[in-house]
Every structure is written in structure tokens, then in C-alpha cells.
Amino acid sequence: MKKFLAVFIVVAMLFTATACGKTEPLVPPTEGQLYTEMGIPLELTYRSGGVERCAWDVEMYNNRLYVGSGDYDRNCGPVNVWYYDFEKKSWEIDGFLKDEQIGRFRVIDNKLYVPGFDPRSSWERGTYYVLDGENWQTYESLTNAAHNFDIIKHDGKLFAGLGSVSGGSPILVTTDETAWEPVALYKDGAEVNTENYTYVRVYDFFTLNGELYAYFRLGGNGLPSFYDIYRYDGEKFVFHSDLASKLTYNRRNTYTHFQQNVEYKGYQYFTTGNFYRSADMITPEPLTLDGDAEVNDLRVIGKKLYALCSEEYVTDEGDVAFYNSLRVTKDGQNYTEVFRFSYPVRALSFTYQSGTVFLGMGFGTKAAKDFGYYNENGMILAINKKL
């Protein structure tokens, strides 16, 4: 009995030591600095400081760190798919996608999806890309689509949010990815007529309390403009609110109207640079963080909500720079800083794995106005911090 008890105590001590031990960082720290610069994977692909080098999104998949880039305004594609190989400790390239921009990564059913923001192929069929294991597959199966801004799985169905051609629906749905079907949008009891409109677009999908919502933008060609939220009723999307028209977009730093959105504890949190939440997708509640920081990215990690923030300032030399920080909350209202540092450009995106936070840096869409000024666009930073 004593021998058994002694063995039990030793095992318990070993377990405790392991459980309380520090997570080994994926990237060794740089001595004397909070962050480690992992380099700019696209520095040989795009012009120095160009907006197309901005790291719009970063995502871990199969122990690789993937980086988004490109510019669907200036058309600098085809876009390069770069990832960091942690065993080789170097940036590697998967190849090219026939698109102008990787603006978002979506992990669905253990596969990495990229909606085709601006495919270089015909505008008659929209595009998305899927990485399942080692190889990227291109799917040119989205009908009546010039753009594909978002893709989401809900209730066993896959939905694509499109920049559609006038007269069509900007939402398609499939159950098996072999056949996509248009989903009608209804307002005031009648199907929405998109004929003659220039902008027929669904930029974002949202989920809240088991419901699926879409942000529908309709306008152009001298016709009235609408910025509406629609809810999926199992067969069609029906008008829900004009929430999107109540927001301000003056601090937006990406090509999409919503930079990021997540569901957390009964609220939908979303950012246009300005930070909001809503309990019903009808009324937006503005959230102001210390320093009036703009919010560029959001993630739920464990049981906490994290917001990636930046605050612009002018250095003693007269240059624009940013205080970048990661804030955390357990209740959605009270936020504390996880870390904070100064850098010449914004932290636009982040992801996390095994005790390391990875940041995708870039000035944002306003960099398109300047040539070669924001040399740190596309830099990837690693901060060893257990979240």
C-alpha cells in the first residue's frame, strides 16, 4: 500500500510539473525585445511598402503559418500563398492562386478555405480555394459571381457571399459542394429585385444564438443604396434590420466593410475599425477601448475574447507610427492589455498556437495612396505569450 502511494505521489508531482510548465514557444524570442520579426514573406513578390504586401489575415493550419496578401483594387496578382515552416525555420511557398487577393482564411471541417475576392478568370463564375492536406484546389463553381467575399458553414450547409452581377442573388448555398444554388432575399414580403444595380454584394456572414445573418449591400447606378442585415429562415434570407447603416466606417483599414466579427456570450462582436456589439443584430452598441483604440481583428480563444488594437501617433521625427496592443475580456465590457508595443505600421491580423501570438502587419488600405512609404507592410511578428 505504501509503495502504491509513493508511486501515485511521484506521478502526481510529474503531472503537476508538466501542467504548470511553460509552453515551448514556436519562435525563439529576440533578446531584449517583446516581439521577434519573422520577416516579410512577400518582399520579393510585391513592391516595397505596397498595400498589396499587407498581411490581411494570418492562420495556423497543419502546423504551418499561412499569410494573406494582395490588392483587389490594383490587381497585382496572381496572389502568392506563403507559409512559415517551423521545422525548416523558413518561409516557403505553396504556389499561386488565380486571384488578386487572399483577404480571409476560413477553417471549415479541418480544411483551409479562401474565398476568391477577385478571381483572374471570367466574372461569370466566382471562385474559392481549398487546402486539404498538402495541395490547393481551385473551385470555379459559383455562378453569377464576380467576387466571393465570405464563406461559412451553417446547419450542414455551405454558404458563399458574393459580389453578384445585376439581377442575380449574392448568396449561394450547397450541401456537398457539387452544385451551388442561389438563395433568394426577401424584404417587405417580396423578393428583392437586384436589376440595374451596380453593387449587389454580401460581404459578411454572422452567427448569433443559432441564427445565420448576412450583410447585404445594394446600390449604385444612381439608385437608392441599402446597407442591410438579412436572416436565414431555412429557405431564404429575410430582411432583419438596417444595423449596417447605423455604423461608421471612417477607420476601416481593409477592403471588406467589416474587418472581423465573432460570436461571444450572447453577443455578436464586430469591427469596422470602430468597435461594436449587438445582442439582436438590430441595435449596435458602440464599444470604446482605452486610448480610443481602433480594433483590427477579433478572436475567441478558450473562454476569452481578444481584440487586436492600434493607436496612431506621430514620432519625434514627425513620422506616423502605432501603438499596437492585444486586449482581453471575460465579460465583453472590461478589457485589459495582454501586451503593447510601438511599430511603424498597424497590427492588422493575429492568430495563436502553443504559447505564441503571430501578428500580420500593414498600414492598411490607406497605404494604396502612397508608394513605397510603409516598408514594414507584410512583416510577420511573433510574441511569446501564453493566452
One Martini backbone bead per residue (centre of mass of N, CA, C, O) as a GRO file, in nm:
protein
  387
    1MET     BB    1   0.059   0.062  -0.021
    2LYS     BB    2   0.306   0.253   0.006
    3LYS     BB    3   0.412   0.208  -0.281
    4PHE     BB    4   0.162   0.315  -0.429
    5LEU     BB    5   0.163   0.597  -0.299
    6ALA     BB    6   0.441   0.686  -0.403
    7VAL     BB    7   0.379   0.660  -0.705
    8PHE     BB    8   0.139   0.856  -0.704
    9ILE     BB    9   0.296   1.107  -0.614
   10VAL     BB   10   0.500   1.118  -0.846
   11VAL     BB   11   0.294   1.138  -1.078
   12ALA     BB   12   0.157   1.393  -0.973
   13MET     BB   13   0.410   1.573  -0.985
   14LEU     BB   14   0.462   1.543  -1.288
   15PHE     BB   15   0.190   1.651  -1.382
   16THR     BB   16   0.213   1.928  -1.247
   17ALA     BB   17   0.472   2.019  -1.388
   18THR     BB   18   0.355   1.999  -1.674
   19ALA     BB   19   0.098   2.180  -1.642
   20CYS     BB   20   0.284   2.439  -1.529
   21GLY     BB   21   0.443   2.464  -1.762
   22LYS     BB   22   0.591   2.602  -2.021
   23THR     BB   23   0.541   2.693  -2.333
   24GLU     BB   24   0.687   2.627  -2.619
   25PRO     BB   25   0.803   2.822  -2.845
   26LEU     BB   26   0.793   2.853  -3.192
   27VAL     BB   27   0.960   3.124  -3.145
   28PRO     BB   28   1.233   3.261  -3.075
   29PRO     BB   29   1.345   3.504  -2.894
   30THR     BB   30   1.433   3.836  -2.885
   31GLU     BB   31   1.664   4.000  -2.738
   32GLY     BB   32   1.505   4.268  -2.567
   33GLN     BB   33   1.220   4.182  -2.698
   34LEU     BB   34   0.891   4.127  -2.749
   35TYR     BB   35   0.956   4.077  -3.049
   36THR     BB   36   0.969   3.882  -3.357
   37GLU     BB   37   1.108   3.895  -3.667
   38MET     BB   38   1.007   3.688  -3.955
   39GLY     BB   39   0.937   3.863  -4.188
   40ILE     BB   40   0.879   3.913  -4.552
   41PRO     BB   41   0.743   3.699  -4.774
   42LEU     BB   42   0.668   3.943  -5.008
   43GLU     BB   43   0.934   4.110  -5.091
   44LEU     BB   44   0.973   3.956  -5.390
   45THR     BB   45   0.675   4.019  -5.514
   46TYR     BB   46   0.638   4.307  -5.404
   47ARG     BB   47   0.648   4.616  -5.354
   48SER     BB   48   0.774   4.834  -5.152
   49GLY     BB   49   0.508   4.919  -4.933
   50GLY     BB   50   0.273   4.794  -5.049
   51VAL     BB   51  -0.055   4.710  -5.003
   52GLU     BB   52  -0.023   4.405  -5.108
   53ARG     BB   53   0.161   4.326  -4.843
   54CYS     BB   54  -0.052   4.301  -4.658
   55ALA     BB   55  -0.162   4.121  -4.364
   56TRP     BB   56  -0.486   4.042  -4.359
   57ASP     BB   57  -0.410   3.737  -4.280
   58VAL     BB   58  -0.376   3.477  -4.027
   59GLU     BB   59  -0.298   3.110  -4.021
   60MET     BB   60  -0.331   2.804  -3.872
   61TYR     BB   61  -0.213   2.500  -4.056
   62ASN     BB   62  -0.058   2.222  -4.010
   63ASN     BB   63   0.182   2.380  -3.869
   64ARG     BB   64   0.117   2.644  -4.036
   65LEU     BB   65   0.184   2.980  -4.149
   66TYR     BB   66  -0.051   3.178  -4.298
   67VAL     BB   67  -0.059   3.439  -4.563
   68GLY     BB   68  -0.207   3.725  -4.654
   69SER     BB   69  -0.279   3.906  -4.972
   70GLY     BB   70  -0.320   4.182  -5.171
   71ASP     BB   71  -0.516   4.365  -5.451
   72TYR     BB   72  -0.843   4.427  -5.575
   73ASP     BB   73  -0.780   4.708  -5.717
   74ARG     BB   74  -0.479   4.682  -5.870
   75ASN     BB   75  -0.394   4.405  -5.966
   76CYS     BB   76  -0.118   4.198  -5.850
   77GLY     BB   77  -0.149   3.935  -5.962
   78PRO     BB   78  -0.093   3.652  -5.855
   79VAL     BB   79  -0.132   3.503  -5.559
   80ASN     BB   80   0.062   3.425  -5.290
   81VAL     BB   81   0.141   3.122  -5.100
   82TRP     BB   82   0.243   3.162  -4.775
   83TYR     BB   83   0.464   2.987  -4.538
   84TYR     BB   84   0.566   2.867  -4.222
   85ASP     BB   85   0.843   2.661  -4.139
   86PHE     BB   86   0.931   2.530  -3.827
   87GLU     BB   87   1.157   2.331  -3.909
   88LYS     BB   88   1.318   2.521  -4.119
   89LYS     BB   89   1.290   2.825  -4.058
   90SER     BB   90   1.096   2.913  -4.315
   91TRP     BB   91   0.987   3.042  -4.609
   92GLU     BB   92   0.715   2.922  -4.805
   93ILE     BB   93   0.568   2.798  -5.118
   94ASP     BB   94   0.273   2.671  -5.265
   95GLY     BB   95   0.193   2.911  -5.472
   96PHE     BB   96  -0.082   2.993  -5.685
   97LEU     BB   97  -0.356   3.211  -5.719
   98LYS     BB   98  -0.633   3.308  -5.928
   99ASP     BB   99  -0.578   3.599  -5.770
  100GLU     BB  100  -0.563   3.921  -5.603
  101GLN     BB  101  -0.673   3.804  -5.307
  102ILE     BB  102  -0.603   3.735  -4.961
  103GLY     BB  103  -0.839   3.821  -4.705
  104ARG     BB  104  -0.928   3.518  -4.613
  105PHE     BB  105  -0.961   3.273  -4.361
  106ARG     BB  106  -1.117   2.937  -4.346
  107VAL     BB  107  -1.210   2.692  -4.108
  108ILE     BB  108  -1.348   2.385  -4.252
  109ASP     BB  109  -1.344   2.074  -4.175
  110ASN     BB  110  -1.021   2.083  -4.166
  111LYS     BB  111  -1.016   2.319  -4.376
  112LEU     BB  112  -0.875   2.556  -4.603
  113TYR     BB  113  -1.028   2.862  -4.682
  114VAL     BB  114  -1.066   3.077  -4.986
  115PRO     BB  115  -1.199   3.350  -5.093
  116GLY     BB  116  -1.260   3.503  -5.410
  117PHE     BB  117  -1.235   3.827  -5.442
  118ASP     BB  118  -1.053   3.837  -5.743
  119PRO     BB  119  -1.067   3.678  -6.009
  120ARG     BB  120  -0.883   3.610  -6.318
  121SER     BB  121  -1.122   3.508  -6.428
  122SER     BB  122  -1.424   3.483  -6.502
  123TRP     BB  123  -1.726   3.658  -6.400
  124GLU     BB  124  -1.930   3.410  -6.428
  125ARG     BB  125  -1.731   3.273  -6.206
  126GLY     BB  126  -1.674   3.197  -5.900
  127THR     BB  127  -1.426   3.165  -5.626
  128TYR     BB  128  -1.252   2.895  -5.453
  129TYR     BB  129  -1.027   2.769  -5.192
  130VAL     BB  130  -0.863   2.446  -5.103
  131LEU     BB  131  -0.700   2.301  -4.814
  132ASP     BB  132  -0.619   1.939  -4.811
  133GLY     BB  133  -0.328   1.932  -4.671
  134GLU     BB  134  -0.114   2.003  -4.953
  135ASN     BB  135  -0.339   2.090  -5.170
  136TRP     BB  136  -0.469   2.311  -5.392
  137GLN     BB  137  -0.809   2.395  -5.471
  138THR     BB  138  -1.005   2.492  -5.750
  139TYR     BB  139  -1.331   2.667  -5.750
  140GLU     BB  140  -1.548   2.733  -6.044
  141SER     BB  141  -1.888   2.731  -5.909
  142LEU     BB  142  -1.990   3.037  -5.897
  143THR     BB  143  -2.260   3.182  -5.991
  144ASN     BB  144  -2.291   3.504  -6.069
  145ALA     BB  145  -1.966   3.587  -5.998
  146ALA     BB  146  -1.713   3.826  -5.929
  147HIS     BB  147  -1.729   3.767  -5.615
  148ASN     BB  148  -1.578   3.631  -5.295
  149PHE     BB  149  -1.602   3.726  -4.952
  150ASP     BB  150  -1.756   3.468  -4.821
  151ILE     BB  151  -1.747   3.172  -4.596
  152ILE     BB  152  -1.990   2.927  -4.460
  153LYS     BB  153  -2.100   2.707  -4.199
  154HIS     BB  154  -2.457   2.597  -4.175
  155ASP     BB  155  -2.646   2.346  -4.104
  156GLY     BB  156  -2.472   2.169  -4.328
  157LYS     BB  157  -2.409   2.435  -4.491
  158LEU     BB  158  -2.280   2.617  -4.768
  159PHE     BB  159  -2.185   2.963  -4.786
  160ALA     BB  160  -2.187   3.236  -5.030
  161GLY     BB  161  -2.048   3.563  -5.064
  162LEU     BB  162  -2.126   3.804  -5.314
  163GLY     BB  163  -2.042   3.960  -5.624
  164SER     BB  164  -2.298   4.032  -5.817
  165VAL     BB  165  -2.481   4.032  -6.083
  166SER     BB  166  -2.717   4.187  -6.215
  167GLY     BB  167  -3.016   4.002  -6.105
  168GLY     BB  168  -2.886   3.849  -5.874
  169SER     BB  169  -2.772   3.649  -5.623
  170PRO     BB  170  -2.538   3.690  -5.335
  171ILE     BB  171  -2.634   3.382  -5.263
  172LEU     BB  172  -2.500   3.062  -5.192
  173VAL     BB  173  -2.575   2.698  -5.182
  174THR     BB  174  -2.455   2.389  -5.017
  175THR     BB  175  -2.404   2.030  -4.930
  176ASP     BB  176  -2.142   1.915  -5.145
  177GLU     BB  177  -1.998   2.110  -5.375
  178THR     BB  178  -2.143   2.039  -5.664
  179ALA     BB  179  -2.404   2.232  -5.602
  180TRP     BB  180  -2.510   2.559  -5.657
  181GLU     BB  181  -2.757   2.775  -5.500
  182PRO     BB  182  -2.973   3.016  -5.494
  183VAL     BB  183  -3.067   3.274  -5.257
  184ALA     BB  184  -3.322   3.440  -5.152
  185LEU     BB  185  -3.437   3.781  -5.103
  186TYR     BB  186  -3.644   3.937  -4.846
  187LYS     BB  187  -3.874   4.230  -4.860
  188ASP     BB  188  -4.181   4.300  -4.771
  189GLY     BB  189  -4.272   4.004  -4.903
  190ALA     BB  190  -4.043   4.040  -5.130
  191GLU     BB  191  -3.837   4.000  -5.374
  192VAL     BB  192  -3.537   4.111  -5.449
  193ASN     BB  193  -3.446   4.357  -5.689
  194THR     BB  194  -3.124   4.373  -5.878
  195GLU     BB  195  -3.180   4.538  -6.107
  196ASN     BB  196  -2.942   4.786  -6.217
  197TYR     BB  197  -2.728   4.726  -6.016
  198THR     BB  198  -2.393   4.752  -5.919
  199TYR     BB  199  -2.439   4.665  -5.608
  200VAL     BB  200  -2.427   4.305  -5.533
  201ARG     BB  201  -2.362   4.238  -5.191
  202VAL     BB  202  -2.191   3.995  -4.977
  203TYR     BB  203  -1.950   4.034  -4.722
  204ASP     BB  204  -2.107   3.897  -4.463
  205PHE     BB  205  -2.114   3.667  -4.196
  206PHE     BB  206  -2.335   3.565  -3.919
  207THR     BB  207  -2.357   3.451  -3.574
  208LEU     BB  208  -2.658   3.403  -3.351
  209ASN     BB  209  -2.814   3.188  -3.166
  210GLY     BB  210  -2.830   2.988  -3.439
  211GLU     BB  211  -2.808   3.219  -3.643
  212LEU     BB  212  -2.811   3.350  -3.980
  213TYR     BB  213  -2.624   3.618  -4.130
  214ALA     BB  214  -2.634   3.906  -4.365
  215TYR     BB  215  -2.450   4.143  -4.554
  216PHE     BB  216  -2.630   4.378  -4.758
  217ARG     BB  217  -2.534   4.536  -5.067
  218LEU     BB  218  -2.719   4.808  -5.229
  219GLY     BB  219  -2.627   4.980  -5.540
  220GLY     BB  220  -2.607   5.218  -5.770
  221ASN     BB  221  -2.680   5.380  -6.065
  222GLY     BB  222  -2.864   5.603  -5.901
  223LEU     BB  223  -2.963   5.431  -5.674
  224PRO     BB  224  -3.060   5.326  -5.396
  225SER     BB  225  -2.917   5.263  -5.078
  226PHE     BB  226  -2.816   4.954  -4.900
  227TYR     BB  227  -2.755   4.845  -4.539
  228ASP     BB  228  -2.818   4.514  -4.464
  229ILE     BB  229  -2.984   4.267  -4.261
  230TYR     BB  230  -3.003   3.911  -4.295
  231ARG     BB  231  -3.212   3.617  -4.241
  232TYR     BB  232  -3.215   3.276  -4.204
  233ASP     BB  233  -3.512   3.043  -4.249
  234GLY     BB  234  -3.409   2.774  -4.440
  235GLU     BB  235  -3.466   2.916  -4.749
  236LYS     BB  236  -3.429   3.227  -4.681
  237PHE     BB  237  -3.363   3.571  -4.689
  238VAL     BB  238  -3.454   3.810  -4.440
  239PHE     BB  239  -3.529   4.095  -4.328
  240HIS     BB  240  -3.398   4.255  -4.020
  241SER     BB  241  -3.199   4.517  -4.071
  242ASP     BB  242  -3.008   4.848  -4.052
  243LEU     BB  243  -2.738   4.827  -3.894
  244ALA     BB  244  -2.510   4.902  -4.105
  245SER     BB  245  -2.616   5.211  -4.131
  246LYS     BB  246  -2.521   5.280  -3.812
  247LEU     BB  247  -2.234   5.285  -3.898
  248THR     BB  248  -1.882   5.343  -3.895
  249TYR     BB  249  -1.596   5.366  -4.160
  250ASN     BB  250  -1.340   5.568  -4.111
  251ARG     BB  251  -1.140   5.314  -3.982
  252ARG     BB  252  -1.099   5.146  -4.218
  253ASN     BB  253  -0.836   4.885  -4.333
  254THR     BB  254  -1.016   4.729  -4.541
  255TYR     BB  255  -1.206   4.600  -4.808
  256THR     BB  256  -1.389   4.529  -4.599
  257HIS     BB  257  -1.633   4.649  -4.393
  258PHE     BB  258  -1.571   4.407  -4.215
  259GLN     BB  259  -1.298   4.297  -4.047
  260GLN     BB  260  -1.459   4.156  -3.796
  261ASN     BB  261  -1.630   3.857  -3.647
  262VAL     BB  262  -1.791   3.747  -3.332
  263GLU     BB  263  -1.903   3.510  -3.103
  264TYR     BB  264  -2.005   3.617  -2.753
  265LYS     BB  265  -2.205   3.572  -2.502
  266GLY     BB  266  -2.476   3.671  -2.679
  267TYR     BB  267  -2.286   3.817  -2.891
  268GLN     BB  268  -2.201   4.036  -3.155
  269TYR     BB  269  -1.881   4.103  -3.272
  270PHE     BB  270  -1.757   4.411  -3.434
  271THR     BB  271  -1.547   4.562  -3.701
  272THR     BB  272  -1.455   4.901  -3.862
  273GLY     BB  273  -1.245   4.994  -3.635
  274ASN     BB  274  -1.492   5.017  -3.506
  275PHE     BB  275  -1.664   4.915  -3.205
  276TYR     BB  276  -1.900   4.635  -3.162
  277ARG     BB  277  -2.231   4.526  -3.043
  278SER     BB  278  -2.492   4.256  -3.049
  279ALA     BB  279  -2.803   4.090  -2.940
  280ASP     BB  280  -2.997   4.123  -3.240
  281MET     BB  281  -2.909   4.266  -3.515
  282ILE     BB  282  -3.021   4.581  -3.471
  283THR     BB  283  -2.850   4.696  -3.225
  284PRO     BB  284  -2.581   4.897  -3.179
  285GLU     BB  285  -2.292   4.882  -2.955
  286PRO     BB  286  -2.068   5.088  -2.858
  287LEU     BB  287  -1.704   5.050  -2.822
  288THR     BB  288  -1.462   5.186  -2.591
  289LEU     BB  289  -1.128   5.200  -2.574
  290ASP     BB  290  -0.846   5.263  -2.459
  291GLY     BB  291  -0.736   5.535  -2.653
  292ASP     BB  292  -0.932   5.498  -2.888
  293ALA     BB  293  -0.906   5.230  -3.020
  294GLU     BB  294  -0.859   5.042  -3.285
  295VAL     BB  295  -1.011   4.756  -3.444
  296ASN     BB  296  -0.879   4.472  -3.643
  297ASP     BB  297  -0.924   4.213  -3.449
  298LEU     BB  298  -1.085   3.886  -3.373
  299ARG     BB  299  -1.090   3.644  -3.089
  300VAL     BB  300  -1.165   3.321  -2.968
  301ILE     BB  301  -0.994   3.200  -2.670
  302GLY     BB  302  -1.146   2.987  -2.523
  303LYS     BB  303  -1.310   3.209  -2.276
  304LYS     BB  304  -1.199   3.450  -2.459
  305LEU     BB  305  -1.173   3.786  -2.571
  306TYR     BB  306  -0.993   3.925  -2.851
  307ALA     BB  307  -0.826   4.245  -2.923
  308LEU     BB  308  -0.688   4.414  -3.195
  309CYS     BB  309  -0.484   4.707  -3.161
  310SER     BB  310  -0.466   5.070  -3.253
  311GLU     BB  311  -0.249   5.373  -3.222
  312GLU     BB  312  -0.200   5.673  -3.346
  313TYR     BB  313   0.119   5.846  -3.405
  314VAL     BB  314   0.383   6.091  -3.354
  315THR     BB  315   0.695   6.128  -3.385
  316ASP     BB  316   0.978   6.315  -3.331
  317GLU     BB  317   1.029   6.294  -3.658
  318GLY     BB  318   0.720   6.293  -3.794
  319ASP     BB  319   0.613   6.007  -3.785
  320VAL     BB  320   0.412   5.746  -3.839
  321ALA     BB  321   0.263   5.548  -3.574
  322PHE     BB  322   0.212   5.252  -3.347
  323TYR     BB  323   0.009   5.130  -3.097
  324ASN     BB  324   0.014   4.794  -3.017
  325SER     BB  325  -0.256   4.568  -2.907
  326LEU     BB  326  -0.377   4.327  -2.667
  327ARG     BB  327  -0.705   4.245  -2.572
  328VAL     BB  328  -0.903   4.134  -2.281
  329THR     BB  329  -1.210   3.936  -2.210
  330LYS     BB  330  -1.499   3.801  -2.010
  331ASP     BB  331  -1.760   4.027  -2.061
  332GLY     BB  332  -1.719   4.257  -2.308
  333GLN     BB  333  -1.631   4.540  -2.133
  334ASN     BB  334  -1.362   4.449  -1.986
  335TYR     BB  335  -1.027   4.557  -2.060
  336THR     BB  336  -0.702   4.412  -2.103
  337GLU     BB  337  -0.365   4.403  -2.133
  338VAL     BB  338  -0.126   4.186  -2.271
  339PHE     BB  339   0.009   4.385  -2.489
  340ARG     BB  340   0.269   4.640  -2.592
  341PHE     BB  341   0.365   4.830  -2.895
  342SER     BB  342   0.585   4.972  -3.126
  343TYR     BB  343   0.512   5.064  -3.479
  344PRO     BB  344   0.498   5.168  -3.814
  345VAL     BB  345   0.254   4.965  -3.815
  346ARG     BB  346  -0.008   4.777  -3.813
  347ALA     BB  347  -0.211   4.539  -3.657
  348LEU     BB  348  -0.429   4.338  -3.856
  349SER     BB  349  -0.346   4.041  -3.749
  350PHE     BB  350  -0.425   3.718  -3.577
  351THR     BB  351  -0.273   3.438  -3.401
  352TYR     BB  352  -0.268   3.105  -3.224
  353GLN     BB  353   0.005   2.892  -3.079
  354SER     BB  354   0.176   2.751  -2.834
  355GLY     BB  355   0.249   3.044  -2.693
  356THR     BB  356   0.198   3.204  -2.977
  357VAL     BB  357   0.186   3.519  -3.128
  358PHE     BB  358   0.060   3.622  -3.446
  359LEU     BB  359   0.147   3.899  -3.666
  360GLY     BB  360  -0.010   4.107  -3.910
  361MET     BB  361   0.132   4.360  -4.103
  362GLY     BB  362  -0.008   4.699  -4.175
  363PHE     BB  363  -0.151   4.990  -4.277
  364GLY     BB  364  -0.344   4.948  -4.520
  365THR     BB  365  -0.547   5.089  -4.759
  366LYS     BB  366  -0.406   5.377  -4.736
  367ALA     BB  367  -0.137   5.278  -4.881
  368ALA     BB  368  -0.234   5.324  -5.182
  369LYS     BB  369  -0.144   5.642  -5.179
  370ASP     BB  370   0.143   5.518  -5.133
  371PHE     BB  371   0.489   5.491  -5.234
  372GLY     BB  372   0.716   5.319  -5.045
  373TYR     BB  373   0.663   5.387  -4.724
  374TYR     BB  374   0.559   5.099  -4.598
  375ASN     BB  375   0.805   4.876  -4.537
  376GLU     BB  376   0.641   4.685  -4.314
  377ASN     BB  377   0.470   4.557  -4.499
  378GLY     BB  378   0.420   4.210  -4.413
  379MET     BB  379   0.506   4.170  -4.142
  380ILE     BB  380   0.606   3.914  -3.908
  381LEU     BB  381   0.509   3.851  -3.575
  382ALA     BB  382   0.643   3.728  -3.257
  383ILE     BB  383   0.480   3.637  -2.940
  384ASN     BB  384   0.559   3.520  -2.623
  385LYS     BB  385   0.227   3.417  -2.517
  386LYS     BB  386   0.013   3.295  -2.289
  387LEU     BB  387  -0.354   3.258  -2.325
   0.00000   0.00000   0.00000
